[in-house]
Amino acid sequence: MFESLSKRLEGIFSGLSGKGKLTEADVNEAMREVRLALLEADVNLRVVRQFVERVRAKAIGAEVLGSFSPAQQVLQIVHEELIDMLGGEGSQNRLDLGGPPPNVIMLVGLQGSGKTTTAAKLANYLRKEGQRPLLVAADMYRPAAVRQLQTLGKQLSIPVYAEPMGANPVDICVHAVDYAREQAASVVILDTAGRLNIDEQMMQEVIAIRKRVQPREVLLVADAMTGQEAVRVASDFNQAVALTGMILTKMDGDARGGAALSIRAVTGVPVKFLGVGEKTDALEPFYPDRLASRILGMGDVLTLIERAQEAIDQQEALQTQARLQQGQFDLEDFLKAMRQLKRMGPLRSILEMLPGFNKLAALPEMDEALEGDPLKHIEAIILSMTPEERRNPDIINGSRRRRIARGSGTSVQEINQLLTQFNETRAMLRQLASGKGPWARLLRQYASDGGGLAASLPGMPAAPSLPQLNSGEPKKTGKAARKERKKQKAKQKKRR
């Protein structure tokens, strides 16, 4: 998501940070590059012009050109303007469900935008928020649309209201609201019919539903990968049914992101959710400030924390913590941690939320490492081990490694890499649990420095310098060093 734009902007601000003091010419050159980056990301031309002019007007002020760190100041201005372009930090980006129940949410859009799947995702999201949703199958035109919604509802254990084929969609929606009152549902989600293009018949139908049902929210579901076409569709629907918000789907497949950056500025309609995957939990609330931070390579730590809270089993986490405090951590614990990480979503999308990931993503080895599903290979390797090997990885010698490689469809080299990574992770976790050693000292320094995010991020303190892994540890010499080398050789011999 926004991969191309993020890389371009990262390069522009890296160039600015190398200058001790900015001149007006430097700012103009940077703004030309920003303009090209936004146009390549398929952002609306009028929006790009307005954005660049606002940033330039602020950036050439005396407080920037004469400041101690002008590059950071320019980045701060771009960050603020991006937030404004995406809709600001007001409540207009949240659903309005403050009316008497049941509150009705009406979904409209073209065919192929993922409207039915989004209806199920939205119902799942609202249920987690404490609502009692009812899905309504009001698409009487697309073959199997009703069956698809019923299947999704069954998977999620969410009730679906449907009537036989041929029923009038307007009447279906009216009856569904009455049914929701009887069943004490708090939210009704109407999955209305889509079309291959915007036509008069379709508009008259959704206008009639809007008049009869009086929905609290009218949300357009649009495919983000269509770029500026999504903006045009939003404008047409907004004129017809007065949209209250939008849900952009397939954002995980859109490396440019022009639709998300343009829609609010062109139509005035706020984006309320982003579809970021195919699973029924792959729907994120839209936060302009968080998305702006992600675009500029600052990460999105708040969303990462929220995902972790949803995915990580607290009981398992407490058990793992207790085992660590006792100095115990084996491959079964490692496997549990990997599975919890998988529940948070694709590894790349998780890493994109970490500050500074853009720089790492530019490395060719990082692309190679994230290709496919790396966690799946780790899981296959660990599951090919015996319970004894998982609990005591030190017994895994050469013959065992060859057997594990055959069982998991991997190579002995991959087994060696995993065991090396596991041993390093175990050593780090033991240091953190004990409060001793370089990793524990680094964590204390990180905490005392307020998180120590990179100095290039606007408004953030400089990161602490990383201590050397042997800093503060007395170096072993003489007899102690020989004894340590002998011990290491014995371990390697045992593994072989």
Buried (B, 14 or more C-beta within 10 A) or exposed (E): BBBBBBBBBBEBBBBBBEEEEBEEEBBEBBBEBBBEBBEEBBBBEEBBEBBBEBBBEBBBEEEBBEBEBBBBBBBBBBBBBBBBBBBBEEEBBEBBBEEEBBBBBBBBBBBEBBBBBBBBBBBBBBBEEEBBBBBBBBBBBBEEBBEBBBBBBEEBEBBBBBBEEEBBBBEBBBBBBEBBEEEEBBBBBBBBBBBEEEEEEBBEBBBBBBEEBEBBBBBBBBBBBBBBBBBBBBBBBBEBBEBBBBBBBBBBEBBBBBBBBBBBBBBEBBBBBBBBBEEBBBBBBBBBBBBBBBBBBBBBBEBBEBBBEEBBEEEBBEEBEEBBEEEBBBBBBBBBBBBBBBEBBBBBBBBBBBBBBBBBBEEEEBEEEBEEEBBEBBBBBBEBBEEEBBBEBEEBEEEBBEBBBEEBEBEEEBBBBBBEEBEEEBEBBBBBBEEEBBBBBBBEBBEEEEEBBBEBBBEBEEBEEEEEEEEEEEEEEEEEEEEEEEEEEEEEEEBE
